[in-house]
Amino acid sequence: MAYSWFILLLAIAGTAFMLLLLQGTPLGQLVHERLPDRPQRRLFVASVSFFLTFAGVRAVVFAILHQIPPFHFIEHGGRHIHHLVFGVIILLGVGYGWLADIGTGEDDSSILLSRLMAILYGVGAALTLDEFALWLNLKDVYWSPEGRSSIDAVILFGALLAASAWGLPLFKSRRKNL
C-alpha cells in the first residue's frame, strides 16, 4: 500500500511544484494569458499530473522488480493488487466530484479545488492506462512485448490531454495577431 500513496503524493507534489515554478515566470504568464482558467487550465494540470504519474509508476515498478527498497508490490490475502485498481477508484471519485459540480467552476468551489480534481484525474488516468495491457490480455504482461499496448494507450491519451490543454488555445491567439 505504501508505494501507491507514494506515487499519488509524488504526482500531486510534482504537479504543484511545476505550477509554482510557472507562477511569475514568462512561461507562466504565457500559460495564464493563453489558457482560460476553465477548462483548459484543468486539462493542462491533468496532462502534467498524468505524465508525472506515468513516469513515477514506471520508476516504482522498475524499483520493485529490481528489489530496490522501500518499494514492494501490494498484496492482500496473497493476491497482488494492481495499481490500476487505485486508478479506477480515483477516477470514480473525481467523476462523482465533477457530477456534484465540485471543482468545475459551476458553483463557488475554489480554483485550488478545481486544480486538485484535475491533478487527481491525471493521476487516476495514468495509474489505470499504465496497465491497459492487463485489461486487454487478462494477464500481467507489464514488461513483455504485449505490454507495449499500455505505452501506446498512455501516449494516445496523454497526447489528447496535452493537445486539448494547450494546442488550440496557444495557437489560436497567435493566429489572430499574424
C-alpha positions as CSV (number, residue, x, y, z in Angstrom):
1,M,0.0,0.0,0.0
2,A,2.9,2.3,0.7
3,Y,4.0,2.7,-2.9
4,S,0.6,3.7,-4.1
5,W,0.4,6.6,-1.7
6,F,4.0,7.5,-2.6
7,I,3.1,7.6,-6.3
8,L,0.0,9.7,-5.6
9,L,1.9,12.1,-3.4
10,L,4.7,12.3,-5.9
11,A,2.4,13.2,-8.7
12,I,0.5,15.8,-6.7
13,A,3.7,17.3,-5.3
14,G,5.4,17.3,-8.7
15,T,2.4,19.0,-10.4
16,A,2.1,21.5,-7.6
17,F,5.8,22.3,-7.8
18,M,5.7,22.7,-11.6
19,L,2.7,25.1,-11.2
20,L,4.6,27.0,-8.5
21,L,7.6,27.3,-10.8
22,L,5.4,28.6,-13.6
23,Q,3.9,31.3,-11.3
24,G,5.6,34.6,-12.1
25,T,7.7,33.3,-15.0
26,P,7.4,34.3,-18.6
27,L,6.1,30.8,-19.4
28,G,3.7,31.0,-16.5
29,Q,2.4,34.4,-17.9
30,L,2.0,32.9,-21.3
31,V,0.0,30.0,-19.9
32,H,-2.1,32.4,-17.9
33,E,-2.7,34.6,-20.9
34,R,-3.4,31.9,-23.5
35,L,-5.3,29.3,-21.4
36,P,-8.7,30.4,-20.0
37,D,-9.0,29.3,-16.4
38,R,-11.5,26.6,-17.0
39,P,-11.5,24.1,-18.6
40,Q,-8.2,24.5,-20.5
41,R,-6.1,25.0,-17.3
42,R,-7.7,22.0,-15.8
43,L,-6.7,20.0,-18.9
44,F,-3.2,21.4,-18.7
45,V,-2.9,20.4,-15.0
46,A,-4.4,17.0,-15.7
47,S,-1.9,16.5,-18.5
48,V,1.1,17.3,-16.4
49,S,0.0,15.1,-13.5
50,F,-0.8,12.3,-16.0
51,F,2.7,12.3,-17.4
52,L,4.4,12.7,-14.0
53,T,2.4,9.8,-12.6
54,F,3.1,7.6,-15.5
55,A,6.9,8.2,-15.2
56,G,6.7,7.8,-11.4
57,V,4.8,4.5,-11.6
58,R,7.1,3.1,-14.2
59,A,10.1,4.0,-12.0
60,V,8.5,2.4,-8.9
61,V,7.6,-0.8,-10.7
62,F,11.2,-0.9,-12.0
63,A,12.5,-0.5,-8.5
64,I,10.2,-3.2,-7.2
65,L,11.3,-5.7,-9.8
66,H,15.0,-4.9,-9.1
67,Q,14.3,-5.1,-5.3
68,I,15.2,-1.5,-4.5
69,P,13.9,-0.7,-1.1
70,P,11.5,0.5,0.2
71,F,9.2,-0.4,-2.7
72,H,7.2,-3.7,-2.9
73,F,4.0,-4.9,-4.5
74,I,0.8,-4.5,-2.7
75,E,-0.7,-7.8,-1.7
76,H,-3.9,-8.6,0.2
77,G,-4.6,-12.2,1.2
78,G,-1.8,-13.5,-1.1
79,R,-3.4,-11.6,-4.1
80,H,-1.4,-8.9,-6.0
81,I,-3.4,-5.7,-6.1
82,H,-2.5,-3.9,-9.4
83,H,-2.2,-0.1,-9.4
84,L,-5.0,0.2,-11.9
85,V,-7.4,-0.6,-9.1
86,F,-6.3,2.6,-7.3
87,G,-6.6,4.5,-10.6
88,V,-10.2,3.3,-11.1
89,I,-11.1,4.3,-7.6
90,I,-9.5,7.7,-8.1
91,L,-11.3,8.2,-11.4
92,L,-14.6,7.2,-9.8
93,G,-14.1,9.7,-7.1
94,V,-13.2,12.5,-9.5
95,G,-16.1,11.6,-11.7
96,Y,-18.5,11.7,-8.8
97,G,-17.0,15.0,-7.7
98,W,-17.4,16.6,-11.1
99,L,-21.0,15.2,-11.3
100,A,-21.6,17.1,-8.0
101,D,-20.0,20.2,-9.6
102,I,-17.0,20.1,-7.2
103,G,-14.2,22.0,-8.8
104,T,-15.9,22.6,-12.1
105,G,-16.5,26.4,-11.7
106,E,-20.3,25.9,-11.8
107,D,-20.5,26.7,-8.1
108,D,-18.4,28.6,-5.5
109,S,-15.7,25.9,-5.4
110,S,-12.2,27.3,-5.4
111,I,-9.6,27.3,-8.1
112,L,-7.5,25.2,-5.8
113,L,-10.2,22.5,-5.6
114,S,-10.6,22.7,-9.4
115,R,-6.9,22.0,-9.9
116,L,-6.8,19.3,-7.2
117,M,-9.6,17.5,-9.0
118,A,-7.7,17.9,-12.3
119,I,-4.5,16.5,-10.7
120,L,-6.4,13.5,-9.3
121,Y,-7.9,12.9,-12.7
122,G,-4.5,12.8,-14.3
123,V,-3.1,10.5,-11.6
124,G,-6.1,8.1,-11.9
125,A,-5.9,8.0,-15.6
126,A,-2.2,7.3,-15.6
127,L,-2.5,4.6,-13.0
128,T,-5.3,3.0,-15.0
129,L,-3.9,3.3,-18.5
130,D,-0.4,2.2,-17.4
131,E,-2.0,-1.3,-17.1
132,F,-4.1,-1.2,-20.2
133,A,-2.3,-4.3,-21.5
134,L,-3.6,-6.1,-18.4
135,W,-7.2,-5.3,-19.4
136,L,-6.5,-6.3,-23.0
137,N,-4.7,-9.6,-22.3
138,L,-6.3,-10.5,-18.9
139,K,-2.9,-11.4,-17.6
140,D,0.1,-9.5,-16.4
141,V,2.3,-8.6,-19.4
142,Y,3.7,-5.3,-18.0
143,W,7.3,-5.6,-19.2
144,S,6.7,-8.1,-22.0
145,P,6.2,-7.2,-25.7
146,E,2.4,-7.4,-25.3
147,G,2.8,-4.7,-22.6
148,R,3.6,-2.3,-25.3
149,S,-0.1,-1.6,-25.7
150,S,-0.1,0.1,-22.3
151,I,2.6,2.5,-23.6
152,D,0.6,3.1,-26.7
153,A,-2.6,3.9,-24.7
154,V,-0.7,6.3,-22.5
155,I,0.9,8.1,-25.4
156,L,-2.5,8.4,-27.2
157,F,-4.4,9.6,-24.2
158,G,-1.6,11.8,-23.0
159,A,-1.4,13.4,-26.4
160,L,-5.2,14.0,-26.3
161,L,-4.9,15.7,-22.9
162,A,-2.0,17.8,-23.9
163,A,-3.4,18.9,-27.2
164,S,-6.7,19.7,-25.6
165,A,-5.0,21.8,-22.9
166,W,-2.5,23.9,-24.9
167,G,-2.6,23.0,-28.5
168,L,-5.6,25.0,-29.8
169,P,-5.7,27.8,-27.2
170,L,-2.0,28.7,-27.5
171,F,-2.0,28.9,-31.3
172,K,-5.5,30.4,-31.6
173,S,-4.5,33.7,-30.1
174,R,-1.2,33.7,-32.1
175,R,-3.0,33.4,-35.5
176,K,-5.1,36.5,-34.8
177,N,-2.0,38.6,-34.4
178,L,-0.5,37.5,-37.7
